[in-house]
Amino acid sequence: MLHVRQLWRALHAVPQLLLVQPEQLSYDVVYALALVPPMATGIFFFRRSAALLIALCFLTGIVCLLALQLARLTINLPAWVGFRANHPLISGLIVACFLSPQTPAWLGVSLVLLLVVLDHVVWPQLGRTMVHPALVVFGILFVVQKQLPVGFVNPFDGRRLDDPLSLWHRLGLPIDPVKLYVGNVPGPIAATSAAAVLLGIAYLWYGRKISAAVLGGFLVGVAATAAAYGFDLAFQLASGPALFLTGYLAADRRRVIVPDQLAVVVAAGAGIATVVLRNFGQGQEATWQSWLAVGILITVALRLRAFLSTRPSLIPAGIRRLPLSSSSEPRRPQAAPIPARQPVMAVSSSSSLRRSSTPAPRRLYDTASDSNDMVRQMRSAAGRGPLRQAGTNPVLWTLALFLVNPIGLWLTWTNSSLSRRTKEIVSGVSALWYLAVAAGLFLVLTHGLHRA
């Protein structure tokens, strides 16, 4: 009778724990509950094929879980294996949610195994990185699907049909945003319904498992770029796959390694790159491509900052650093303080010197060798007007930016007078510049290959 009462009390505490205090739950439990609405809509629209792929990926996650437990018991796996990683069952469900209904079974199983290995073995050894391993897996899925006759299907008749973003780029007409909100459109199994995805994202945010700054920055970047291009805002914002990748993967607090102020800038850059890639026909792949590129750039920037901060100083310890003033007028050096205690003879001589009418000569540092002269000369030259230019070459400007920008970043991080927030903002803007250049080169090369 006592056990029955304890079980009854535990069951009564479950609704309060799930709905009132979800922040006390683990990441895996909250993610499992948040994946229920997208998977339910996917099974409702794509029926048997979606249910089979979800079940197969879930069983593959169970096999991975048993293999990890057996390895811990037999070969004593290191403690860092699985650090900040998703549960194997959650990894299997995440892969299943982003598969096409026509994906072969062997491909789904292989991707789940790859994600578990990357997330539990490879990623903990990389340290702090802002790239989610699922983005790498989805990139491999995109490459494999291009080689195989695998595409998306219409949920009504089961015939092959491109995703809404590809149709919009090819036909020039946006799909009704209501259909994107409901989910009865071609696309991944559990990422076609924006309503179901937003419901899961809302529960993740309510459980304090994702960063609202990342999600908000991404939506702002998408909206601003779509408005600049003159696109339909509702259509661009209601993409279910984009919301799924941003809310479930990119906004994971375990993966966000930058402050919220910088995370907004990074997410806005990813949103801008997403719309730009959509405009060039990348479709729903534009989202994971943007997040993968932004994550790599931020990770490289943080590693470079850590390397520069831990590098031993080149100035010997015995030499004292003297600050240089860049003001237009040189500061007058202050007189040396008078010692508090002096002998009697020294006091009398110093008093006679103070009574003399001629002041003691002071040493001024406004000489020809003063380093501030260079600053004043540069300012006076800038005030006289711009230099004459015989003609600027854009190629030379681009090469100069590529060469000067890393030097400027190095000088920024080595300057102790700047605040950390200023340094991070400058690094974020530089990362966005390189991302824009890389996107432009990628698009030029892609169009060149298509024309050839």
C-alpha positions as CSV (number, residue, x, y, z in Angstrom):
1,M,0.0,0.0,0.0
2,L,2.9,2.3,0.8
3,H,4.4,1.7,-2.7
4,V,1.1,2.5,-4.4
5,R,0.9,5.9,-2.5
6,Q,4.5,6.8,-3.4
7,L,3.8,5.9,-7.1
8,W,0.7,8.0,-7.0
9,R,2.5,11.0,-5.6
10,A,5.2,10.6,-8.2
11,L,2.6,10.6,-11.0
12,H,1.0,13.7,-9.5
13,A,4.4,15.4,-9.6
14,V,5.0,14.7,-13.2
15,P,2.7,17.4,-14.7
16,Q,4.1,20.0,-12.4
17,L,7.7,19.0,-13.4
18,L,6.9,19.0,-17.1
19,L,4.9,22.2,-17.3
20,V,5.8,24.3,-14.3
21,Q,9.4,23.5,-13.6
22,P,10.9,22.2,-16.9
23,E,14.2,23.9,-16.2
24,Q,14.9,21.1,-13.6
25,L,14.8,18.5,-16.3
26,S,17.8,17.4,-18.3
27,Y,18.5,18.4,-21.8
28,D,17.7,15.0,-23.2
29,V,14.2,14.9,-21.6
30,V,13.3,18.4,-22.7
31,Y,14.5,17.7,-26.2
32,A,12.6,14.4,-26.4
33,L,9.4,16.2,-25.4
34,A,10.0,19.1,-27.8
35,L,10.5,16.7,-30.7
36,V,7.0,15.1,-30.2
37,P,5.0,17.8,-32.1
38,P,7.2,17.8,-35.2
39,M,7.3,14.0,-35.4
40,A,3.6,13.7,-34.9
41,T,2.9,16.1,-37.8
42,G,5.4,14.3,-39.9
43,I,3.7,10.9,-39.3
44,F,0.3,12.5,-40.0
45,F,1.4,13.9,-43.4
46,F,3.8,11.3,-44.7
47,R,2.2,8.2,-43.0
48,R,4.0,4.9,-43.3
49,S,7.4,6.1,-44.7
50,A,7.8,8.6,-42.0
51,A,6.9,6.2,-39.2
52,L,9.3,3.5,-40.5
53,L,12.2,5.9,-40.8
54,I,11.6,7.4,-37.3
55,A,11.3,3.9,-35.8
56,L,14.5,2.7,-37.6
57,C,16.5,5.7,-36.5
58,F,15.2,5.3,-32.9
59,L,16.3,1.6,-32.9
60,T,19.7,2.6,-34.2
61,G,20.0,5.0,-31.3
62,I,19.2,2.2,-28.9
63,V,21.9,0.1,-30.5
64,C,24.4,3.0,-30.1
65,L,23.4,3.4,-26.5
66,L,23.9,-0.3,-25.7
67,A,27.3,-0.2,-27.5
68,L,28.4,2.8,-25.4
69,Q,27.3,1.2,-22.2
70,L,29.1,-2.1,-23.1
71,A,32.2,-0.2,-24.0
72,R,32.2,1.6,-20.6
73,L,31.9,-1.7,-18.8
74,T,34.5,-3.6,-20.8
75,I,37.3,-1.2,-22.1
76,N,36.8,1.6,-19.6
77,L,36.0,4.5,-21.9
78,P,37.5,7.9,-20.9
79,A,35.3,10.2,-18.9
80,W,35.2,12.9,-21.6
81,V,33.4,10.5,-24.0
82,G,29.9,12.0,-24.4
83,F,30.7,15.3,-22.7
84,R,27.9,17.8,-23.6
85,A,26.6,15.4,-26.2
86,N,23.0,14.5,-27.0
87,H,21.7,11.2,-25.9
88,P,22.0,8.5,-28.7
89,L,18.2,8.3,-28.8
90,I,17.9,12.0,-29.3
91,S,20.5,12.0,-32.0
92,G,18.6,9.3,-33.8
93,L,15.4,11.3,-33.7
94,I,17.1,14.5,-34.8
95,V,18.4,12.7,-37.9
96,A,15.1,11.1,-38.6
97,C,13.3,14.5,-38.5
98,F,15.4,15.9,-41.3
99,L,15.3,13.0,-43.6
100,S,13.2,12.8,-46.8
101,P,10.4,10.3,-46.9
102,Q,12.2,8.6,-49.8
103,T,15.6,8.2,-48.0
104,P,16.9,4.6,-48.1
105,A,17.0,2.8,-44.7
106,W,20.8,2.2,-44.9
107,L,21.4,5.9,-45.3
108,G,19.4,6.8,-42.3
109,V,21.1,4.2,-40.1
110,S,24.6,5.3,-41.3
111,L,23.8,9.0,-40.5
112,V,22.7,8.1,-37.0
113,L,25.8,6.1,-36.4
114,L,28.0,9.0,-37.8
115,L,26.3,11.6,-35.6
116,V,26.7,9.5,-32.4
117,V,30.4,9.0,-33.1
118,L,31.0,12.6,-33.9
119,D,29.0,13.9,-30.9
120,H,30.4,11.5,-28.3
121,V,34.0,10.9,-29.5
122,V,35.2,13.6,-31.9
123,W,33.5,16.8,-30.6
124,P,34.6,16.5,-27.0
125,Q,38.2,16.5,-28.1
126,L,37.7,19.7,-30.1
127,G,37.0,21.7,-27.1
128,R,34.9,24.9,-27.4
129,T,33.3,24.9,-30.9
130,M,30.1,26.6,-32.1
131,V,29.5,24.0,-34.9
132,H,26.9,21.5,-34.2
133,P,27.9,18.0,-35.4
134,A,24.4,17.5,-36.9
135,L,25.1,20.3,-39.4
136,V,28.1,18.3,-40.7
137,V,25.9,15.2,-40.9
138,F,23.2,17.1,-42.9
139,G,25.9,18.3,-45.2
140,I,26.9,14.7,-45.9
141,L,23.2,13.9,-46.4
142,F,22.9,16.7,-49.0
143,V,25.9,15.4,-50.9
144,V,24.6,11.8,-50.9
145,Q,21.1,12.9,-52.0
146,K,22.6,14.6,-55.0
147,Q,24.2,11.4,-56.1
148,L,21.1,9.2,-55.4
149,P,17.6,9.7,-56.9
150,V,16.3,11.0,-53.5
151,G,14.1,14.0,-53.3
152,F,11.0,15.3,-51.5
153,V,7.5,14.2,-52.1
154,N,4.1,15.8,-52.1
155,P,2.2,14.7,-48.9
156,F,-1.1,14.5,-50.9
157,D,-0.3,12.1,-53.7
158,G,3.3,10.9,-52.9
159,R,4.8,12.2,-56.1
160,R,8.2,13.8,-56.2
161,L,8.2,17.6,-55.8
162,D,10.8,20.1,-54.8
163,D,10.7,22.0,-51.5
164,P,8.8,25.3,-51.4
165,L,12.0,27.5,-51.4
166,S,13.3,25.8,-54.6
167,L,9.9,26.2,-56.2
168,W,9.8,29.8,-55.2
169,H,13.3,30.4,-56.8
170,R,12.4,28.5,-60.0
171,L,8.9,29.8,-60.5
172,G,9.2,33.2,-58.9
173,L,5.9,32.7,-56.9
174,P,5.9,32.3,-53.1
175,I,3.9,29.5,-51.6
176,D,1.0,30.4,-49.3
177,P,2.5,30.9,-45.8
178,V,-0.5,29.2,-44.3
179,K,0.6,25.9,-46.0
180,L,4.1,26.4,-44.6
181,Y,2.6,27.0,-41.1
182,V,0.4,23.9,-41.3
183,G,3.0,21.7,-43.0
184,N,1.3,20.1,-45.9
185,V,4.2,20.9,-48.3
186,P,7.2,18.8,-49.5
187,G,10.2,18.8,-47.2
188,P,11.8,16.8,-44.4
189,I,9.7,14.4,-42.5
190,A,9.3,16.4,-39.2
191,A,10.3,19.9,-40.4
192,T,7.6,21.0,-42.8
193,S,5.2,22.4,-40.2
194,A,6.3,25.7,-38.9
195,A,3.6,25.6,-36.2
196,A,4.8,22.3,-34.8
197,V,8.5,23.3,-34.9
198,L,7.7,26.6,-33.1
199,L,5.7,24.7,-30.5
200,G,8.8,22.5,-29.8
201,I,11.1,25.6,-29.8
202,A,8.8,27.4,-27.3
203,Y,9.0,24.4,-24.9
204,L,12.8,24.4,-25.3
205,W,13.0,28.1,-24.5
206,Y,10.6,27.6,-21.5
207,G,12.9,24.9,-20.2
208,R,15.9,27.3,-20.5
209,K,17.7,24.9,-23.0
210,I,18.1,27.2,-26.0
211,S,19.3,30.8,-26.4
212,A,16.5,33.3,-27.4
213,A,19.2,35.7,-28.6
214,V,20.3,33.3,-31.3
215,L,16.8,32.6,-32.5
216,G,15.8,36.3,-32.4
217,G,19.0,37.4,-34.2
218,F,18.5,34.9,-36.9
219,L,14.9,36.0,-37.5
220,V,15.9,39.7,-37.6
221,G,18.6,38.9,-40.1
222,V,16.2,37.0,-42.4
223,A,13.5,39.7,-42.1
224,A,15.9,42.6,-42.8
225,T,17.5,40.9,-45.8
226,A,14.1,39.8,-47.2
227,A,12.9,43.4,-46.9
228,A,16.0,44.7,-48.6
229,Y,15.4,42.3,-51.5
230,G,11.7,43.0,-51.6
231,F,10.7,39.4,-50.8
232,D,7.6,38.2,-48.9
233,L,8.5,38.4,-45.2
234,A,5.9,35.8,-44.1
235,F,7.1,33.3,-46.7
236,Q,10.8,33.8,-45.8
237,L,10.2,33.5,-42.1
238,A,7.8,30.5,-42.1
239,S,10.3,28.0,-43.4
240,G,10.0,24.9,-41.2
241,P,13.5,23.5,-41.9
242,A,15.2,26.8,-41.2
243,L,13.3,27.1,-37.9
244,F,14.2,23.5,-37.0
245,L,17.9,23.9,-37.6
246,T,18.1,27.3,-35.8
247,G,15.9,26.4,-32.8
248,Y,16.9,22.8,-32.1
249,L,20.6,22.9,-33.2
250,A,22.1,26.3,-33.5
251,A,20.4,27.8,-30.4
252,D,21.4,25.0,-28.1
253,R,23.0,26.6,-25.0
254,R,25.6,23.8,-24.8
255,R,26.9,24.9,-28.3
256,V,26.6,28.7,-27.9
257,I,30.1,29.7,-26.6
258,V,29.8,33.5,-27.1
259,P,27.9,36.1,-25.0
260,D,24.4,37.0,-25.9
261,Q,25.4,40.4,-27.3
262,L,27.8,38.7,-29.8
263,A,25.4,35.8,-30.3
264,V,22.8,38.2,-31.7
265,V,25.3,39.6,-34.2
266,V,26.4,36.1,-35.2
267,A,22.8,34.9,-35.7
268,A,21.9,37.9,-37.7
269,G,24.9,37.2,-40.0
270,A,23.6,33.7,-40.4
271,G,20.1,35.0,-41.3
272,I,21.5,37.4,-43.8
273,A,23.6,34.7,-45.5
274,T,20.6,32.4,-45.5
275,V,18.4,34.8,-47.6
276,V,21.3,35.6,-49.9
277,L,21.9,31.9,-50.6
278,R,18.2,31.4,-51.1
279,N,18.2,34.1,-53.7
280,F,20.8,32.1,-55.6
281,G,18.7,28.9,-55.6
282,Q,20.1,27.0,-52.6
283,G,16.6,26.3,-51.2
284,Q,16.4,24.8,-47.7
285,E,20.1,23.9,-47.7
286,A,20.9,27.6,-47.3
287,T,20.2,27.5,-43.6
288,W,22.6,24.7,-42.6
289,Q,25.2,26.1,-45.0
290,S,25.0,29.5,-43.3
291,W,25.2,28.1,-39.8
292,L,28.0,25.8,-40.7
293,A,30.1,28.6,-42.2
294,V,29.3,31.1,-39.4
295,G,30.1,28.5,-36.7
296,I,33.5,27.7,-38.3
297,L,34.4,31.3,-38.6
298,I,33.5,32.0,-34.9
299,T,35.3,28.9,-33.7
300,V,38.5,29.9,-35.6
301,A,38.2,33.5,-34.3
302,L,37.9,32.3,-30.7
303,R,40.8,29.8,-31.1
304,L,43.0,32.7,-32.5
305,R,42.0,34.9,-29.6
306,A,42.9,32.2,-27.1
307,F,46.2,31.6,-28.9
308,L,47.1,35.3,-28.8
309,S,46.1,35.7,-25.2
310,T,48.2,32.8,-24.0
311,R,51.2,33.7,-26.1
312,P,54.2,34.8,-24.0
313,S,54.9,38.5,-24.1
314,L,57.7,39.7,-26.3
315,I,58.7,42.6,-23.9
316,P,61.2,41.6,-21.2
317,A,60.0,41.7,-17.7
318,G,62.5,44.3,-16.6
319,I,61.3,47.0,-19.1
320,R,58.4,49.1,-18.0
321,R,55.7,50.0,-20.6
322,L,55.2,53.8,-21.1
323,P,51.8,54.9,-22.4
324,L,51.9,57.3,-25.4
325,S,49.4,60.1,-25.6
326,S,47.9,60.9,-29.0
327,S,46.5,64.4,-28.1
328,S,47.2,67.4,-30.3
329,E,49.0,69.2,-27.5
330,P,51.8,67.6,-25.5
331,R,51.3,67.2,-21.8
332,R,53.6,69.1,-19.6
333,P,55.6,66.8,-17.4
334,Q,54.9,67.3,-13.7
335,A,57.7,68.3,-11.3
336,A,59.2,65.6,-9.2
337,P,57.7,65.5,-5.7
338,I,59.8,66.9,-2.8
339,P,61.0,64.2,-0.4
340,A,59.3,64.2,3.0
341,R,62.4,64.0,5.1
342,Q,65.7,65.7,4.3
343,P,68.9,66.6,6.2
344,V,69.2,70.1,7.6
345,M,71.7,71.3,5.0
346,A,69.5,70.1,2.2
347,V,66.4,71.9,3.5
348,S,68.3,75.3,3.6
349,S,69.6,74.9,0.1
350,S,66.2,73.9,-1.3
351,S,64.6,76.9,0.4
352,S,67.1,79.3,-1.2
353,L,66.5,77.8,-4.6
354,R,62.7,78.4,-4.1
355,R,63.3,82.0,-3.3
356,S,65.2,82.6,-6.5
357,S,63.3,84.4,-9.3
358,T,64.5,82.1,-12.1
359,P,62.6,78.8,-12.3
360,A,64.4,75.5,-12.5
361,P,64.7,74.2,-16.1
362,R,62.3,71.4,-16.9
363,R,62.9,68.8,-19.4
364,L,60.3,68.7,-22.1
365,Y,59.8,65.7,-24.3
366,D,58.4,67.7,-27.3
367,T,61.5,67.1,-29.4
368,A,62.1,65.9,-32.9
369,S,62.4,62.4,-31.6
370,D,59.1,62.4,-29.8
371,S,56.7,59.7,-31.1
372,N,53.7,62.1,-30.7
373,D,55.1,64.2,-33.6
374,M,54.2,61.5,-36.0
375,V,50.6,61.4,-34.7
376,R,50.3,65.2,-35.0
377,Q,51.8,65.1,-38.5
378,M,49.3,62.4,-39.6
379,R,46.4,64.4,-38.2
380,S,47.5,67.6,-39.9
381,A,47.9,65.8,-43.2
382,A,44.4,64.4,-42.8
383,G,43.0,67.8,-42.0
384,R,44.5,69.3,-45.2
385,G,42.3,67.0,-47.3
386,P,42.4,63.6,-49.0
387,L,45.4,62.6,-51.1
388,R,45.3,62.6,-54.8
389,Q,44.4,59.3,-56.2
390,A,45.4,58.4,-59.7
391,G,42.7,55.6,-59.8
392,T,41.7,52.8,-57.5
393,N,41.6,49.2,-58.5
394,P,38.9,47.1,-56.8
395,V,41.1,44.0,-56.9
396,L,43.9,45.9,-55.1
397,W,41.3,47.1,-52.5
398,T,40.1,43.5,-51.9
399,L,43.6,42.1,-51.6
400,A,44.4,45.0,-49.2
401,L,41.4,44.1,-47.0
402,F,42.4,40.5,-46.9
403,L,45.9,41.4,-45.8
404,V,45.2,44.3,-43.5
405,N,42.2,42.9,-41.7
406,P,44.1,40.1,-39.9
407,I,46.7,42.6,-38.9
408,G,44.1,44.9,-37.6
409,L,42.5,42.1,-35.6
410,W,45.8,41.1,-34.1
411,L,46.5,44.8,-33.1
412,T,43.0,45.0,-31.7
413,W,43.3,41.9,-29.4
414,T,46.8,42.9,-28.3
415,N,45.7,46.4,-27.3
416,S,45.0,46.4,-23.6
417,S,43.2,49.7,-23.6
418,L,40.1,48.4,-25.6
419,S,37.4,46.6,-23.7
420,R,36.6,43.0,-24.4
421,R,33.1,43.8,-25.8
422,T,34.7,46.2,-28.3
423,K,37.2,43.5,-29.4
424,E,34.4,40.9,-29.8
425,I,32.2,43.3,-31.9
426,V,35.2,44.1,-34.2
427,S,35.9,40.4,-34.6
428,G,32.3,39.7,-35.4
429,V,32.2,42.4,-38.1
430,S,35.4,41.0,-39.6
431,A,33.9,37.5,-39.5
432,L,30.8,38.7,-41.3
433,W,33.0,40.4,-43.9
434,Y,34.9,37.2,-44.7
435,L,31.6,35.3,-44.7
436,A,30.2,37.7,-47.3
437,V,33.3,37.3,-49.5
438,A,33.2,33.5,-49.2
439,A,29.6,33.5,-50.1
440,G,30.3,35.7,-53.1
441,L,33.1,33.5,-54.3
442,F,31.0,30.4,-53.8
443,L,28.1,31.8,-55.8
444,V,30.4,33.0,-58.6
445,L,32.1,29.5,-58.9
446,T,28.7,27.8,-58.7
447,H,27.2,29.8,-61.5
448,G,30.4,29.4,-63.5
449,L,30.2,25.7,-63.2
450,H,26.5,25.7,-64.1
451,R,27.1,27.8,-67.2
452,A,30.0,25.5,-68.3
